Amino acid sequence: MKFLLTLLLISGLTAGQWEFKTVPSQSTMTILGTSSLHDWESKVGDFVVSGTMGENLINNLKVEVNVKSIKSGKSIMDDKTYDALKSEKFPTVYFTAESLALSGSKAEGLGVLTLAGVSRTISLEAQTTIKGAGTVQVNGEVSIKMSEYGIDPPTAMFGSLTTGDQVTIQYQLLLNK
């Protein structure tokens, strides 16, 4: 993503590689969705973004989300989320980068998102802001359809409450060298 290339240029690194990770206390990830009754949101409590940056290359960009750290504040909804994501068999959601591009303060890229054991290529776009030497703020969102990952949107109250197929994942990440 563009933010990493910008970070490389600002820090003056032109050869070799360096690693980056999220600053957990200053990074958030939220999942937003709809239902037949009301909109809902869940916060992701345990996730890591990491990778290696080299000259003009971003290698091994990974996002790992602990499924059981997704919390809505409602235990029944959380349990339905864990069941839908098949958390017992697939306890982690993964995103890995395939290709990235940098243009101004925008990062665009393709990567593979793996949910409930199903992997699909998705595109994403993020806004980036340099916060200091070796630190970049990355904000963005990506929308997906659960059905594209073989996930049946959860229901409640004997099927009278249904969730929408599309969910949006919003992220605000502080990445540090």
Contacts in CASP RR format, 6 or more apart in sequence:
PFRMAT RR
TARGET T0000
AUTHOR 0000-0000-0000
METHOD contacts of the structure
MODEL  1
MKFLLTLLLISGLTAGQWEFKTVPSQSTMTILGTSSLHDWESKVGDFVVS
GTMGENLINNLKVEVNVKSIKSGKSIMDDKTYDALKSEKFPTVYFTAESL
ALSGSKAEGLGVLTLAGVSRTISLEAQTTIKGAGTVQVNGEVSIKMSEYG
IDPPTAMFGSLTTGDQVTIQYQLLLNK
1 58 0 8 1.000
1 61 0 8 1.000
1 97 0 8 1.000
1 100 0 8 1.000
1 102 0 8 1.000
1 107 0 8 1.000
1 108 0 8 1.000
1 109 0 8 1.000
1 126 0 8 1.000
1 128 0 8 1.000
1 138 0 8 1.000
2 100 0 8 1.000
2 101 0 8 1.000
2 102 0 8 1.000
2 103 0 8 1.000
2 104 0 8 1.000
2 105 0 8 1.000
2 106 0 8 1.000
2 107 0 8 1.000
2 108 0 8 1.000
2 126 0 8 1.000
2 128 0 8 1.000
3 102 0 8 1.000
3 107 0 8 1.000
3 126 0 8 1.000
3 128 0 8 1.000
3 130 0 8 1.000
3 136 0 8 1.000
3 138 0 8 1.000
3 175 0 8 1.000
4 20 0 8 1.000
4 53 0 8 1.000
4 58 0 8 1.000
4 100 0 8 1.000
4 102 0 8 1.000
4 107 0 8 1.000
4 136 0 8 1.000
4 175 0 8 1.000
5 53 0 8 1.000
5 56 0 8 1.000
5 58 0 8 1.000
5 100 0 8 1.000
5 102 0 8 1.000
6 102 0 8 1.000
6 104 0 8 1.000
6 128 0 8 1.000
6 130 0 8 1.000
6 136 0 8 1.000
7 20 0 8 1.000
7 53 0 8 1.000
7 130 0 8 1.000
7 134 0 8 1.000
7 135 0 8 1.000
7 136 0 8 1.000
7 175 0 8 1.000
7 177 0 8 1.000
8 14 0 8 1.000
8 53 0 8 1.000
8 54 0 8 1.000
8 55 0 8 1.000
10 130 0 8 1.000
10 132 0 8 1.000
10 133 0 8 1.000
10 134 0 8 1.000
11 133 0 8 1.000
11 134 0 8 1.000
11 177 0 8 1.000
13 53 0 8 1.000
13 54 0 8 1.000
13 55 0 8 1.000
14 55 0 8 1.000
15 55 0 8 1.000
16 54 0 8 1.000
16 55 0 8 1.000
17 52 0 8 1.000
17 53 0 8 1.000
17 54 0 8 1.000
17 59 0 8 1.000
18 52 0 8 1.000
18 53 0 8 1.000
18 54 0 8 1.000
18 177 0 8 1.000
19 50 0 8 1.000
19 51 0 8 1.000
19 52 0 8 1.000
19 53 0 8 1.000
19 177 0 8 1.000
20 49 0 8 1.000
20 50 0 8 1.000
20 51 0 8 1.000
20 52 0 8 1.000
20 53 0 8 1.000
20 134 0 8 1.000
20 175 0 8 1.000
20 176 0 8 1.000
20 177 0 8 1.000
21 48 0 8 1.000
21 49 0 8 1.000
21 50 0 8 1.000
21 51 0 8 1.000
21 175 0 8 1.000
21 176 0 8 1.000
22 47 0 8 1.000
22 48 0 8 1.000
22 49 0 8 1.000
22 50 0 8 1.000
22 173 0 8 1.000
22 174 0 8 1.000
22 175 0 8 1.000
22 176 0 8 1.000
23 135 0 8 1.000
23 174 0 8 1.000
23 175 0 8 1.000
23 176 0 8 1.000
24 48 0 8 1.000
26 174 0 8 1.000
27 47 0 8 1.000
27 49 0 8 1.000
27 171 0 8 1.000
27 172 0 8 1.000
27 173 0 8 1.000
27 174 0 8 1.000
28 43 0 8 1.000
28 44 0 8 1.000
28 170 0 8 1.000
28 171 0 8 1.000
28 172 0 8 1.000
29 43 0 8 1.000
29 44 0 8 1.000
29 45 0 8 1.000
29 47 0 8 1.000
29 65 0 8 1.000
29 169 0 8 1.000
29 170 0 8 1.000
29 171 0 8 1.000
29 172 0 8 1.000
29 173 0 8 1.000
30 41 0 8 1.000
30 42 0 8 1.000
30 43 0 8 1.000
30 44 0 8 1.000
30 169 0 8 1.000
30 170 0 8 1.000
30 171 0 8 1.000
31 41 0 8 1.000
31 42 0 8 1.000
31 43 0 8 1.000
31 44 0 8 1.000
31 70 0 8 1.000
31 167 0 8 1.000
31 168 0 8 1.000
31 169 0 8 1.000
31 170 0 8 1.000
32 39 0 8 1.000
32 40 0 8 1.000
32 41 0 8 1.000
32 167 0 8 1.000
32 168 0 8 1.000
32 169 0 8 1.000
32 170 0 8 1.000
33 39 0 8 1.000
33 40 0 8 1.000
33 41 0 8 1.000
33 163 0 8 1.000
33 164 0 8 1.000
33 166 0 8 1.000
33 167 0 8 1.000
33 168 0 8 1.000
34 40 0 8 1.000
34 163 0 8 1.000
34 164 0 8 1.000
34 166 0 8 1.000
35 161 0 8 1.000
35 162 0 8 1.000
35 163 0 8 1.000
35 164 0 8 1.000
36 160 0 8 1.000
36 161 0 8 1.000
36 162 0 8 1.000
36 163 0 8 1.000
37 161 0 8 1.000
40 72 0 8 1.000
40 77 0 8 1.000
40 163 0 8 1.000
41 72 0 8 1.000
42 70 0 8 1.000
42 71 0 8 1.000
42 72 0 8 1.000
42 73 0 8 1.000
42 77 0 8 1.000
42 78 0 8 1.000
42 81 0 8 1.000
43 70 0 8 1.000
43 71 0 8 1.000
43 72 0 8 1.000
44 65 0 8 1.000
44 69 0 8 1.000
44 70 0 8 1.000
45 66 0 8 1.000
45 69 0 8 1.000
45 70 0 8 1.000
45 71 0 8 1.000
46 65 0 8 1.000
46 66 0 8 1.000
46 69 0 8 1.000
47 63 0 8 1.000
47 64 0 8 1.000
47 65 0 8 1.000
47 66 0 8 1.000
47 69 0 8 1.000
48 62 0 8 1.000
48 63 0 8 1.000
48 64 0 8 1.000
49 61 0 8 1.000
49 62 0 8 1.000
49 63 0 8 1.000
49 173 0 8 1.000
49 175 0 8 1.000
50 60 0 8 1.000
50 61 0 8 1.000
50 62 0 8 1.000
51 58 0 8 1.000
51 59 0 8 1.000
51 60 0 8 1.000
51 61 0 8 1.000
51 62 0 8 1.000
52 58 0 8 1.000
52 59 0 8 1.000
52 60 0 8 1.000
53 59 0 8 1.000
58 97 0 8 1.000
58 100 0 8 1.000
60 96 0 8 1.000
61 96 0 8 1.000
61 97 0 8 1.000
61 100 0 8 1.000
62 94 0 8 1.000
62 95 0 8 1.000
62 96 0 8 1.000
62 97 0 8 1.000
63 93 0 8 1.000
63 94 0 8 1.000
63 95 0 8 1.000
63 96 0 8 1.000
64 92 0 8 1.000
64 93 0 8 1.000
64 94 0 8 1.000
65 92 0 8 1.000
65 93 0 8 1.000
65 94 0 8 1.000
66 91 0 8 1.000
66 92 0 8 1.000
67 81 0 8 1.000
67 82 0 8 1.000
67 85 0 8 1.000
67 87 0 8 1.000
67 90 0 8 1.000
67 91 0 8 1.000
67 92 0 8 1.000
67 93 0 8 1.000
68 82 0 8 1.000
68 87 0 8 1.000
68 91 0 8 1.000
70 78 0 8 1.000
70 81 0 8 1.000
70 82 0 8 1.000
70 85 0 8 1.000
71 78 0 8 1.000
72 78 0 8 1.000
72 81 0 8 1.000
76 156 0 8 1.000
77 154 0 8 1.000
77 156 0 8 1.000
80 154 0 8 1.000
80 156 0 8 1.000
81 154 0 8 1.000
82 88 0 8 1.000
83 154 0 8 1.000
84 116 0 8 1.000
84 146 0 8 1.000
84 151 0 8 1.000
84 152 0 8 1.000
84 153 0 8 1.000
84 154 0 8 1.000
85 93 0 8 1.000
85 115 0 8 1.000
85 116 0 8 1.000
85 151 0 8 1.000
86 116 0 8 1.000
86 117 0 8 1.000
89 117 0 8 1.000
90 114 0 8 1.000
90 115 0 8 1.000
90 116 0 8 1.000
90 117 0 8 1.000
93 113 0 8 1.000
93 114 0 8 1.000
93 115 0 8 1.000
94 112 0 8 1.000
94 113 0 8 1.000
94 114 0 8 1.000
95 111 0 8 1.000
95 112 0 8 1.000
95 113 0 8 1.000
95 114 0 8 1.000
96 111 0 8 1.000
96 112 0 8 1.000
97 109 0 8 1.000
97 110 0 8 1.000
97 111 0 8 1.000
98 109 0 8 1.000
98 110 0 8 1.000
98 111 0 8 1.000
98 112 0 8 1.000
98 121 0 8 1.000
99 109 0 8 1.000
99 110 0 8 1.000
99 111 0 8 1.000
100 107 0 8 1.000
100 108 0 8 1.000
100 109 0 8 1.000
100 110 0 8 1.000
101 107 0 8 1.000
101 108 0 8 1.000
101 109 0 8 1.000
105 127 0 8 1.000
105 128 0 8 1.000
105 129 0 8 1.000
106 125 0 8 1.000
106 126 0 8 1.000
106 127 0 8 1.000
106 128 0 8 1.000
107 125 0 8 1.000
107 126 0 8 1.000
107 127 0 8 1.000
107 128 0 8 1.000
107 138 0 8 1.000
108 123 0 8 1.000
108 124 0 8 1.000
108 125 0 8 1.000
108 126 0 8 1.000
109 123 0 8 1.000
109 124 0 8 1.000
109 125 0 8 1.000
110 121 0 8 1.000
110 122 0 8 1.000
110 123 0 8 1.000
110 124 0 8 1.000
111 121 0 8 1.000
111 122 0 8 1.000
111 123 0 8 1.000
111 124 0 8 1.000
112 119 0 8 1.000
112 120 0 8 1.000
112 121 0 8 1.000
112 122 0 8 1.000
113 119 0 8 1.000
113 120 0 8 1.000
113 121 0 8 1.000
113 122 0 8 1.000
113 142 0 8 1.000
113 144 0 8 1.000
115 144 0 8 1.000
115 146 0 8 1.000
115 149 0 8 1.000
115 151 0 8 1.000
116 149 0 8 1.000
116 150 0 8 1.000
116 151 0 8 1.000
117 149 0 8 1.000
118 148 0 8 1.000
118 149 0 8 1.000
118 150 0 8 1.000
118 151 0 8 1.000
120 148 0 8 1.000
120 149 0 8 1.000
122 142 0 8 1.000
122 144 0 8 1.000
123 142 0 8 1.000
124 140 0 8 1.000
124 142 0 8 1.000
125 140 0 8 1.000
126 138 0 8 1.000
126 139 0 8 1.000
126 140 0 8 1.000
126 171 0 8 1.000
127 138 0 8 1.000
127 139 0 8 1.000
127 140 0 8 1.000
128 136 0 8 1.000
128 137 0 8 1.000
128 138 0 8 1.000
128 139 0 8 1.000
129 136 0 8 1.000
129 137 0 8 1.000
129 139 0 8 1.000
130 136 0 8 1.000
131 137 0 8 1.000
131 174 0 8 1.000
133 177 0 8 1.000
134 176 0 8 1.000
134 177 0 8 1.000
135 174 0 8 1.000
135 175 0 8 1.000
135 176 0 8 1.000
135 177 0 8 1.000
136 174 0 8 1.000
136 175 0 8 1.000
137 172 0 8 1.000
137 173 0 8 1.000
137 174 0 8 1.000
137 175 0 8 1.000
138 171 0 8 1.000
138 172 0 8 1.000
138 173 0 8 1.000
138 174 0 8 1.000
138 175 0 8 1.000
139 171 0 8 1.000
139 172 0 8 1.000
139 173 0 8 1.000
140 170 0 8 1.000
140 171 0 8 1.000
140 172 0 8 1.000
141 168 0 8 1.000
141 169 0 8 1.000
141 170 0 8 1.000
141 171 0 8 1.000
142 168 0 8 1.000
142 169 0 8 1.000
143 166 0 8 1.000
143 167 0 8 1.000
143 168 0 8 1.000
143 169 0 8 1.000
144 166 0 8 1.000
144 167 0 8 1.000
144 169 0 8 1.000
145 165 0 8 1.000
145 166 0 8 1.000
146 152 0 8 1.000
146 153 0 8 1.000
146 164 0 8 1.000
146 165 0 8 1.000
146 166 0 8 1.000
146 167 0 8 1.000
147 153 0 8 1.000
147 165 0 8 1.000
153 162 0 8 1.000
153 163 0 8 1.000
153 164 0 8 1.000
153 165 0 8 1.000
154 163 0 8 1.000
155 161 0 8 1.000
155 162 0 8 1.000
155 163 0 8 1.000
END
